[in-house]
Amino acid sequence: MQYIPFAIPRFAVTRRVSGVAVLCFLASCSAPLETVTKAAFNDEPDLVYTRSAPPPGAKEGSCWGKHVTPAEVETVTHQIQLQPPEIRTDGTVSAPAVYKTETSQRIVKERRELWFETPCAPLLTVEFVETLQRALKARGHYRGSVSGYIDTRTYSAIRKYQAPQGLDSSILSLAAARKLGLIAYDLDLEE
């Protein structure tokens, strides 16, 4: 009987090691551990609810959304003459000018982070959302059936309602919920 040593093909080992390396790299790139969840009714990337890092001065147990407006960057391209053209005495060009193109960027509008208080998830019941939809419909922003579920039309209506007030986000702010009559004002805090 002939003994044949067991051999793993070299490409299989390389592939496994590469896979492990990729997983380790991705794990090192992840954000630090903190509880971050999106609202049950919104998949917007600009909305963040966080329990470990609320904005400075936030009261205990409050829920917050964060709207990030990216910076506006302008790219400017300049042609810089490195060498002038060589012109003969008869006016013909013996060598054209040599130019270098330089591009630079400048920030036209700074990045802006806006934290705003939001109704907490336990408050977002079907009845609450139905009332929200009726309130938005009464103000001419919502054009759909009152379903109790926040859908694309509800997102759009919330954004249309809040944008003139300075918050261009489809996540309902606590201030907007109060103005719509969905949440009572805390008179002790309003003094």
Secondary structure, DSSP 8 states (H G I E B T S, - for coil): ---------HHHHHHHHHHHHHHHHHHHHS--S--EE--TT---TT--EESS---TT--TT-EEEEEEE--EEEEEEEEEEEE--EE-TTS-EEE--EEEEEEEEEEEE--EEEEEEE--GGG--HHHHHHHHHHHHHTT---S---SS--HHHHHHHHHHHGGGT---SS--HHHHHHTTSS---TTT--
